[in-house]
Amino acid sequence: RPGPPRPHVVLVASPGAGHLNPMSELARRLVAHLGLAATLVTFPDLSSAAAGPHASAPSAQSAVLSSLRDAGVGTAVLPAVPLDDLPPGVRVEAVFFEMIARSIPHLRAMLVHDAAAPPLSALVPDFFCAAALPIAAELGVPGYLFVPASLAAIHVMRCAVELNDADGDAAAAVGDGEYREIPAPLRLPCGVSLPREDLPDGLRSREDPMYGRFIEEGRRYRAAAGFLVNTFYEIDPATVEEFKRAAEQGAFPPAYPVGPFVRSSSDEDAASAAACLEWLDRQPTGSVVYVSFGSAGALSVEQTAELAAGLEDSGHRFLWVVRMPSLDGANNNFAATDQKDDPLAWLPEGFLERTSGRGLAVAAWAPQVRVLSHPTTAAFVSHCGWNSALESVAAGVPMIAWPLYAEQRMNAAFLSSEEGAGVALRLRAGRDDGVVVGREEVAAAVRELMEGEKGRAVRRRTGDLRQAADMAWAPEGSSRRALEEVAGRWKAAAIGVGKDKQ
Ligand code: UDP
């Protein structure tokens, strides 16, 4: 007699490499380690959508999806939805939320009406796709939210929601136009205090047009059966404990730290990736500072020149992923349409010649996970995107925190504080948009991290956390056990459904 059906989990990843990559790794592990069937649903590749971001990243999405299929994970792409009625200049976050909202009926049709689809055991949208949770309720399966950011970011969302939602009573909720401001400084469970400028974009001020959108999204979080978070217990135990307490009181869904999910992207342009790695092979062990601002970070022309001069003055070796500078003051180029120009042409005159031999500048993209785990890489000047931070910690590479947008300043505060992770030095300047970080500050921070006393403490702490990150997915490791616990529940429910049908 055939056994019970393999429980089937559908995961929904919002646009962007920083969301898709860790979720695809979750999907892969659900199949490879936990014996589930999984399908990852994505949105149409953004490079063809109205916002046109990530144009300088190699077409990430299709490569990630094809590597997933090789690993036995099903994939599906939602149909494109029209977005051309959005006002010009609308923020990329607003485009994301709108695209997701307009896609929900298609997702529902895919899950509820497609008779050919295997029956569902759980639905796992990511933290921007909480609008999909009612579909889980409709189907009578648990809906868990995947969080590709830190658990502290969800804590901030919870604070914002509770502040605006009297006793969780939606009827008494504060409505549009009269939101209450998050009080600052906001103390995180780990003890780090966030001044207003370190709150995530959109949540810094209730005047921000995104504030209400985030509150709305956060309110939906209450309907989740739990959060599956790309983090691990030891990097922020206080926040995990705080979520445990809140869940016991029924105040907020429980959180399961199930990461870190670190994977080499399968989308790398082989030739340029090889050029980076071959250059690293020729450098002395522990000598190279890797510099990158993620998939969309952008510096001004003036800031690019100061960074170049700072790297040159530091005297250290470096591998710098240079992206097109922004000419309009934006700190990201999500909305950039023309990415065909050569960013290296914007470097200061003579810089490449003067640093040749000890510095390598590459245009737009490097095989980051492999760069970080290369034995010659010793430090990472990073925009503090959460994936980059986890990849750095998992490779035991300390950081210089240079946050730009989204929740990166909050990450920088957490990563650079002793009460937090303590794995980064934070630049003094660069706290406000528009402030240029001077060459002296860049050079001093690089020297401190590579040679100084403070740098030594940060390097030691990074080494300790690296071991904890390694252990998290060892047999009996904390993250593996947490995911096994959740998957066990899905399996038990699926067997129950199977019995009902017999
Ligand atoms: N990445 C990469 N090469 C680059 C820049 C980024 O492989 O030159 C990868 C990086 O390893 C990470 C992701 O892109 O997995 C960026 O995610 P993160 O959360 O750090 O930042 P985001 O780009 O979402 O701001």
Boltz pocket constraint, residues with backbone or C-beta under 6 A from the ligand:
constraints:
  - pocket:
      binder: B
      contacts: [[A, 16], [A, 17], [A, 18], [A, 19], [A, 21], [A, 148], [A, 263], [A, 265], [A, 292], [A, 293], [A, 294], [A, 295], [A, 296], [A, 297], [A, 321], [A, 364], [A, 365], [A, 366], [A, 367], [A, 368], [A, 369], [A, 384], [A, 385], [A, 386], [A, 387], [A, 388], [A, 389], [A, 391]]
      max_distance: 6.0
